[in-house]
Amino acid sequence: MADRRHRALRALTPRGLRLPGPLSGSGSGDRTANGPAPVDHADGASVIDAAVYADGVRVASPETLAATYRELRARQGRMAWIGLYRPAEAELFSLAEEFDLHELAVEDAITAHQRPKLERYGNTLFVVLRAARYLDAPEEVDFAELHIFTGPDFVITVRHGGAPDLTAVRKRMEADPELLRRGPEAVLYAIIDAVVDGYEPVLAGLDNDIDEIETEVFRGDPEVSRRIYELSREVIEFQRATRPLTGMLDSLAAGFAKYAVDHELQSYLRDVADHVTRTIERVDGYRQLLPEILTVNATLVGQRQNEEMRTLTEASIAQNEEIKKISSWAAILFAPTLIGTVYGMNFDHMPELGWQWGYPFAIALMGTVCLTLYAVFKRRDWL
């Protein structure tokens, strides 16, 4: 079985990366005749914290994975809690050999980009969570992936993002030896509880964003549609992070009952499930509210456009009325100008020029034309 698992892990290993030696079954991490010991990163670049506990109290703080293995196996009844941040593949392979982790779970932890889920491989649980935190400056939600391996005597956490702050979880557990004494299941509960509690500030941030968006909608901000769209995408991502938790916690609760896990831990887990339910309900509410806000915004934009069109139409009508008046007066004044221009021409043979009543006739003709045009335009409401 160990040889088959080792061959499977080697199949996941990229070319050029040397896998630690074969499973010895001792878990000591020492160099053997069969090959080198598991990877021992002296710099601890990806090992955030590694601790060994006995009866709920930290008894060792190894600086390397190999030292952690040795401390864990030194005495019976101990538990190792190893926290990693974006570890190297070789480190995960080392952990896989030491704790007999399933190759599929290891592959998931390497590639990341998983949805929240719970899988059991023999005595090992593999849990994937999506943590979230609200960033005030850009007003957006940052999602991070957290992988957890738990077994009879170990807890391994693999973070692929900034959240959650597992240092605070570890301090909380170390301050409560009674809880930590309950073993890996208690640590798993505390981590899930921290992830779910971390959703509350995110919900508060989304509430604030929605309030601001509603204000911008009624204020007529032209950029609000873009903000609604971006917030809708964040809410959808939040749904993907929280909705699977209901089924996952149900399965975990069933496992706690099946394997006779401490009843108090089962009660704690039910409390977390209640928080998850409330979170999902609020996120679902956001998902329904944002399209309605977008519809209201579209309606208000349409009304504003209608108002602008009506204003433009009224201005156009008023302009047409003014043009009518100007055109009417121009036509009226054009008539005497035309008559005066005709009789102002210097021709010898113009009978009216020698006529005694020529001048009164021209004046009367001008007046008659002007009055006629005025009457016509007045009847058509151009004046």
GICOR-V795004 format. One record per helix or strand of 2 or more residues. SS is the DSSP state (~ for helix, > for strand). FROM is the first residue (numbers start at 1). LEN is the number of residues. If there is no record, write none. Layout:
SS_FROM_LEN + SS_FROM_LEN
//
This chain:
~_2_11 + >_47_8 + >_57_4 + ~_65_10 + >_78_8 + ~_89_11 + ~_103_9 + >_117_5 + >_124_12 + >_140_11 + >_154_6 + ~_166_9 + ~_177_4 + ~_184_36 + ~_224_35 + ~_263_81 + ~_351_4 + ~_358_22
//
